Amino acid sequence: MSNDNRISSEPSEEAIALFLANDNGDALTDLLVAALDEAFEVLSEAAGTVH
């Protein structure tokens, strides 16, 4: 199994700083929840391949 499973929609530190600077917490929360959902989906798919 490869360790190269980076999520392409991963927010950069600059993007997070802009969300925080613009007091846009709701949009940042939505982005982070979507990233977590994708991460859990990858983990659940990988769980089926563990022996």
Gaussian input, Z-matrix of N, CA and C with variables (Angstrom, degrees):
# hf/3-21g

backbone

0 1
 N
 C     1     B1
 C     2     B2     1     A1
 N     3     B3     2     A2     1     D1
 C     4     B4     3     A3     2     D2
 C     5     B5     4     A4     3     D3
 N     6     B6     5     A5     4     D4
 C     7     B7     6     A6     5     D5
 C     8     B8     7     A7     6     D6
 N     9     B9     8     A8     7     D7
 C    10    B10     9     A9     8     D8
 C    11    B11    10    A10     9     D9
 N    12    B12    11    A11    10    D10
 C    13    B13    12    A12    11    D11
 C    14    B14    13    A13    12    D12
 N    15    B15    14    A14    13    D13
 C    16    B16    15    A15    14    D14
 C    17    B17    16    A16    15    D15
 N    18    B18    17    A17    16    D16
 C    19    B19    18    A18    17    D17
 C    20    B20    19    A19    18    D18
 N    21    B21    20    A20    19    D19
 C    22    B22    21    A21    20    D20
 C    23    B23    22    A22    21    D21
 N    24    B24    23    A23    22    D22
 C    25    B25    24    A24    23    D23
 C    26    B26    25    A25    24    D24
 N    27    B27    26    A26    25    D25
 C    28    B28    27    A27    26    D26
 C    29    B29    28    A28    27    D27
 N    30    B30    29    A29    28    D28
 C    31    B31    30    A30    29    D29
 C    32    B32    31    A31    30    D30
 N    33    B33    32    A32    31    D31
 C    34    B34    33    A33    32    D32
 C    35    B35    34    A34    33    D33
 N    36    B36    35    A35    34    D34
 C    37    B37    36    A36    35    D35
 C    38    B38    37    A37    36    D36
 N    39    B39    38    A38    37    D37
 C    40    B40    39    A39    38    D38
 C    41    B41    40    A40    39    D39
 N    42    B42    41    A41    40    D40
 C    43    B43    42    A42    41    D41
 C    44    B44    43    A43    42    D42
 N    45    B45    44    A44    43    D43
 C    46    B46    45    A45    44    D44
 C    47    B47    46    A46    45    D45
 N    48    B48    47    A47    46    D46
 C    49    B49    48    A48    47    D47
 C    50    B50    49    A49    48    D48
 N    51    B51    50    A50    49    D49
 C    52    B52    51    A51    50    D50
 C    53    B53    52    A52    51    D51
 N    54    B54    53    A53    52    D52
 C    55    B55    54    A54    53    D53
 C    56    B56    55    A55    54    D54
 N    57    B57    56    A56    55    D55
 C    58    B58    57    A57    56    D56
 C    59    B59    58    A58    57    D57
 N    60    B60    59    A59    58    D58
 C    61    B61    60    A60    59    D59
 C    62    B62    61    A61    60    D60
 N    63    B63    62    A62    61    D61
 C    64    B64    63    A63    62    D62
 C    65    B65    64    A64    63    D63
 N    66    B66    65    A65    64    D64
 C    67    B67    66    A66    65    D65
 C    68    B68    67    A67    66    D66
 N    69    B69    68    A68    67    D67
 C    70    B70    69    A69    68    D68
 C    71    B71    70    A70    69    D69
 N    72    B72    71    A71    70    D70
 C    73    B73    72    A72    71    D71
 C    74    B74    73    A73    72    D72
 N    75    B75    74    A74    73    D73
 C    76    B76    75    A75    74    D74
 C    77    B77    76    A76    75    D75
 N    78    B78    77    A77    76    D76
 C    79    B79    78    A78    77    D77
 C    80    B80    79    A79    78    D78
 N    81    B81    80    A80    79    D79
 C    82    B82    81    A81    80    D80
 C    83    B83    82    A82    81    D81
 N    84    B84    83    A83    82    D82
 C    85    B85    84    A84    83    D83
 C    86    B86    85    A85    84    D84
 N    87    B87    86    A86    85    D85
 C    88    B88    87    A87    86    D86
 C    89    B89    88    A88    87    D87
 N    90    B90    89    A89    88    D88
 C    91    B91    90    A90    89    D89
 C    92    B92    91    A91    90    D90
 N    93    B93    92    A92    91    D91
 C    94    B94    93    A93    92    D92
 C    95    B95    94    A94    93    D93
 N    96    B96    95    A95    94    D94
 C    97    B97    96    A96    95    D95
 C    98    B98    97    A97    96    D96
 N    99    B99    98    A98    97    D97
 C   100   B100    99    A99    98    D98
 C   101   B101   100   A100    99    D99
 N   102   B102   101   A101   100   D100
 C   103   B103   102   A102   101   D101
 C   104   B104   103   A103   102   D102
 N   105   B105   104   A104   103   D103
 C   106   B106   105   A105   104   D104
 C   107   B107   106   A106   105   D105
 N   108   B108   107   A107   106   D106
 C   109   B109   108   A108   107   D107
 C   110   B110   109   A109   108   D108
 N   111   B111   110   A110   109   D109
 C   112   B112   111   A111   110   D110
 C   113   B113   112   A112   111   D111
 N   114   B114   113   A113   112   D112
 C   115   B115   114   A114   113   D113
 C   116   B116   115   A115   114   D114
 N   117   B117   116   A116   115   D115
 C   118   B118   117   A117   116   D116
 C   119   B119   118   A118   117   D117
 N   120   B120   119   A119   118   D118
 C   121   B121   120   A120   119   D119
 C   122   B122   121   A121   120   D120
 N   123   B123   122   A122   121   D121
 C   124   B124   123   A123   122   D122
 C   125   B125   124   A124   123   D123
 N   126   B126   125   A125   124   D124
 C   127   B127   126   A126   125   D125
 C   128   B128   127   A127   126   D126
 N   129   B129   128   A128   127   D127
 C   130   B130   129   A129   128   D128
 C   131   B131   130   A130   129   D129
 N   132   B132   131   A131   130   D130
 C   133   B133   132   A132   131   D131
 C   134   B134   133   A133   132   D132
 N   135   B135   134   A134   133   D133
 C   136   B136   135   A135   134   D134
 C   137   B137   136   A136   135   D135
 N   138   B138   137   A137   136   D136
 C   139   B139   138   A138   137   D137
 C   140   B140   139   A139   138   D138
 N   141   B141   140   A140   139   D139
 C   142   B142   141   A141   140   D140
 C   143   B143   142   A142   141   D141
 N   144   B144   143   A143   142   D142
 C   145   B145   144   A144   143   D143
 C   146   B146   145   A145   144   D144
 N   147   B147   146   A146   145   D145
 C   148   B148   147   A147   146   D146
 C   149   B149   148   A148   147   D147
 N   150   B150   149   A149   148   D148
 C   151   B151   150   A150   149   D149
 C   152   B152   151   A151   150   D150

   B1=1.4477
   B2=1.5151
   B3=1.2964
   B4=1.4582
   B5=1.5230
   B6=1.3106
   B7=1.4601
   B8=1.5132
   B9=1.3253
   B10=1.4606
   B11=1.5267
   B12=1.3345
   B13=1.4612
   B14=1.5200
   B15=1.3149
   B16=1.4654
   B17=1.5169
   B18=1.2944
   B19=1.4549
   B20=1.5221
   B21=1.3362
   B22=1.4572
   B23=1.5233
   B24=1.3232
   B25=1.4585
   B26=1.5223
   B27=1.3111
   B28=1.4556
   B29=1.5329
   B30=1.3262
   B31=1.4655
   B32=1.5233
   B33=1.3116
   B34=1.4540
   B35=1.5242
   B36=1.3115
   B37=1.4680
   B38=1.5252
   B39=1.3266
   B40=1.4591
   B41=1.5318
   B42=1.3362
   B43=1.4648
   B44=1.5257
   B45=1.3186
   B46=1.4653
   B47=1.5195
   B48=1.3332
   B49=1.4706
   B50=1.5244
   B51=1.3342
   B52=1.4713
   B53=1.5259
   B54=1.3231
   B55=1.4609
   B56=1.5259
   B57=1.3314
   B58=1.4594
   B59=1.5208
   B60=1.3167
   B61=1.4646
   B62=1.5219
   B63=1.3252
   B64=1.4664
   B65=1.5265
   B66=1.3309
   B67=1.4637
   B68=1.5242
   B69=1.3391
   B70=1.4571
   B71=1.5207
   B72=1.3111
   B73=1.4571
   B74=1.5132
   B75=1.3261
   B76=1.4649
   B77=1.5245
   B78=1.3154
   B79=1.4611
   B80=1.5262
   B81=1.3205
   B82=1.4631
   B83=1.5249
   B84=1.3243
   B85=1.4645
   B86=1.5226
   B87=1.3224
   B88=1.4666
   B89=1.5193
   B90=1.3212
   B91=1.4584
   B92=1.5220
   B93=1.3191
   B94=1.4588
   B95=1.5229
   B96=1.3215
   B97=1.4702
   B98=1.5275
   B99=1.3251
   B100=1.4653
   B101=1.5327
   B102=1.3305
   B103=1.4633
   B104=1.5267
   B105=1.3273
   B106=1.4645
   B107=1.5237
   B108=1.3299
   B109=1.4663
   B110=1.5250
   B111=1.3254
   B112=1.4575
   B113=1.5258
   B114=1.3268
   B115=1.4645
   B116=1.5263
   B117=1.3363
   B118=1.4610
   B119=1.5288
   B120=1.3298
   B121=1.4538
   B122=1.5344
   B123=1.3262
   B124=1.4633
   B125=1.5273
   B126=1.3351
   B127=1.4600
   B128=1.5248
   B129=1.3187
   B130=1.4586
   B131=1.5305
   B132=1.3450
   B133=1.4677
   B134=1.5291
   B135=1.3184
   B136=1.4579
   B137=1.5283
   B138=1.3275
   B139=1.4623
   B140=1.5261
   B141=1.2980
   B142=1.4537
   B143=1.5154
   B144=1.3193
   B145=1.4617
   B146=1.5157
   B147=1.3399
   B148=1.4729
   B149=1.5129
   B150=1.3247
   B151=1.4765
   B152=1.4917
   A1=108.51
   A2=117.02
   A3=122.74
   A4=110.79
   A5=116.04
   A6=121.23
   A7=111.22
   A8=118.31
   A9=122.91
   A10=110.08
   A11=116.48
   A12=122.34
   A13=111.56
   A14=117.19
   A15=120.45
   A16=110.00
   A17=115.56
   A18=121.49
   A19=108.07
   A20=116.32
   A21=120.13
   A22=112.08
   A23=118.20
   A24=120.88
   A25=111.49
   A26=116.35
   A27=121.81
   A28=110.12
   A29=117.76
   A30=119.45
   A31=111.34
   A32=115.88
   A33=120.21
   A34=109.53
   A35=115.93
   A36=119.91
   A37=110.45
   A38=116.89
   A39=120.86
   A40=111.14
   A41=115.78
   A42=119.62
   A43=110.41
   A44=116.66
   A45=120.31
   A46=110.22
   A47=116.90
   A48=120.50
   A49=110.96
   A50=117.20
   A51=119.77
   A52=111.27
   A53=117.32
   A54=120.06
   A55=110.32
   A56=115.70
   A57=119.79
   A58=111.72
   A59=117.54
   A60=121.55
   A61=111.25
   A62=116.33
   A63=120.56
   A64=112.21
   A65=116.97
   A66=122.60
   A67=110.84
   A68=115.03
   A69=121.72
   A70=109.69
   A71=115.68
   A72=121.67
   A73=114.17
   A74=117.58
   A75=120.57
   A76=111.06
   A77=117.51
   A78=120.92
   A79=110.37
   A80=116.78
   A81=120.76
   A82=110.46
   A83=117.05
   A84=121.22
   A85=110.67
   A86=117.08
   A87=120.69
   A88=111.05
   A89=117.07
   A90=121.98
   A91=111.21
   A92=116.74
   A93=120.65
   A94=111.93
   A95=117.90
   A96=121.10
   A97=110.07
   A98=117.12
   A99=120.52
   A100=110.39
   A101=116.84
   A102=120.36
   A103=110.97
   A104=117.22
   A105=120.44
   A106=111.43
   A107=116.67
   A108=120.35
   A109=110.78
   A110=116.26
   A111=120.27
   A112=111.12
   A113=116.40
   A114=120.33
   A115=110.83
   A116=117.61
   A117=120.56
   A118=111.13
   A119=117.32
   A120=120.38
   A121=110.19
   A122=116.93
   A123=121.14
   A124=109.87
   A125=116.82
   A126=120.24
   A127=111.94
   A128=117.12
   A129=119.14
   A130=110.90
   A131=117.38
   A132=119.97
   A133=110.34
   A134=116.61
   A135=121.20
   A136=111.32
   A137=117.57
   A138=121.18
   A139=110.90
   A140=117.44
   A141=121.31
   A142=112.80
   A143=117.55
   A144=120.87
   A145=112.82
   A146=117.37
   A147=121.16
   A148=108.64
   A149=116.36
   A150=120.33
   A151=110.84
   D1=135.77
   D2=-177.67
   D3=-82.14
   D4=147.29
   D5=175.07
   D6=-91.54
   D7=7.66
   D8=-176.99
   D9=-96.87
   D10=62.31
   D11=-178.00
   D12=-111.14
   D13=38.00
   D14=-178.91
   D15=-67.76
   D16=140.05
   D17=179.43
   D18=-82.16
   D19=124.88
   D20=-175.53
   D21=-69.12
   D22=-23.07
   D23=-179.33
   D24=-91.39
   D25=15.81
   D26=-179.53
   D27=-63.77
   D28=127.40
   D29=-178.69
   D30=-71.43
   D31=142.55
   D32=177.43
   D33=-81.46
   D34=164.64
   D35=177.41
   D36=-61.51
   D37=-35.55
   D38=179.25
   D39=-65.42
   D40=-40.94
   D41=179.69
   D42=-64.91
   D43=-41.52
   D44=178.20
   D45=-64.14
   D46=-41.71
   D47=178.28
   D48=-61.15
   D49=-39.10
   D50=178.33
   D51=-65.49
   D52=-42.12
   D53=177.13
   D54=-58.64
   D55=-44.79
   D56=-178.49
   D57=-69.63
   D58=-39.86
   D59=-179.88
   D60=-65.34
   D61=-34.43
   D62=-179.30
   D63=-89.82
   D64=8.38
   D65=179.94
   D66=52.35
   D67=45.94
   D68=-178.18
   D69=-109.88
   D70=59.72
   D71=-176.47
   D72=-63.66
   D73=-34.82
   D74=-178.77
   D75=-64.06
   D76=-43.89
   D77=179.56
   D78=-66.66
   D79=-39.30
   D80=177.89
   D81=-64.17
   D82=-42.31
   D83=177.71
   D84=-61.11
   D85=-44.73
   D86=178.61
   D87=-59.72
   D88=-42.58
   D89=179.79
   D90=-64.17
   D91=-44.11
   D92=-178.68
   D93=-69.70
   D94=-37.49
   D95=177.26
   D96=-64.51
   D97=-41.05
   D98=177.96
   D99=-62.64
   D100=-40.43
   D101=178.41
   D102=-65.22
   D103=-39.86
   D104=177.91
   D105=-65.91
   D106=-41.79
   D107=177.35
   D108=-58.29
   D109=-43.82
   D110=179.56
   D111=-65.89
   D112=-39.54
   D113=179.05
   D114=-64.50
   D115=-42.55
   D116=178.79
   D117=-65.80
   D118=-34.94
   D119=177.52
   D120=-64.76
   D121=-43.32
   D122=178.25
   D123=-62.41
   D124=-43.06
   D125=179.98
   D126=-64.88
   D127=-40.62
   D128=-179.23
   D129=-68.44
   D130=-34.76
   D131=175.73
   D132=-67.38
   D133=-38.56
   D134=-179.15
   D135=-71.09
   D136=-28.59
   D137=-179.36
   D138=-62.03
   D139=-30.34
   D140=178.57
   D141=-71.60
   D142=-16.68
   D143=-177.23
   D144=-100.08
   D145=-3.63
   D146=-179.64
   D147=-80.38
   D148=134.64
   D149=-179.80
   D150=-105.68

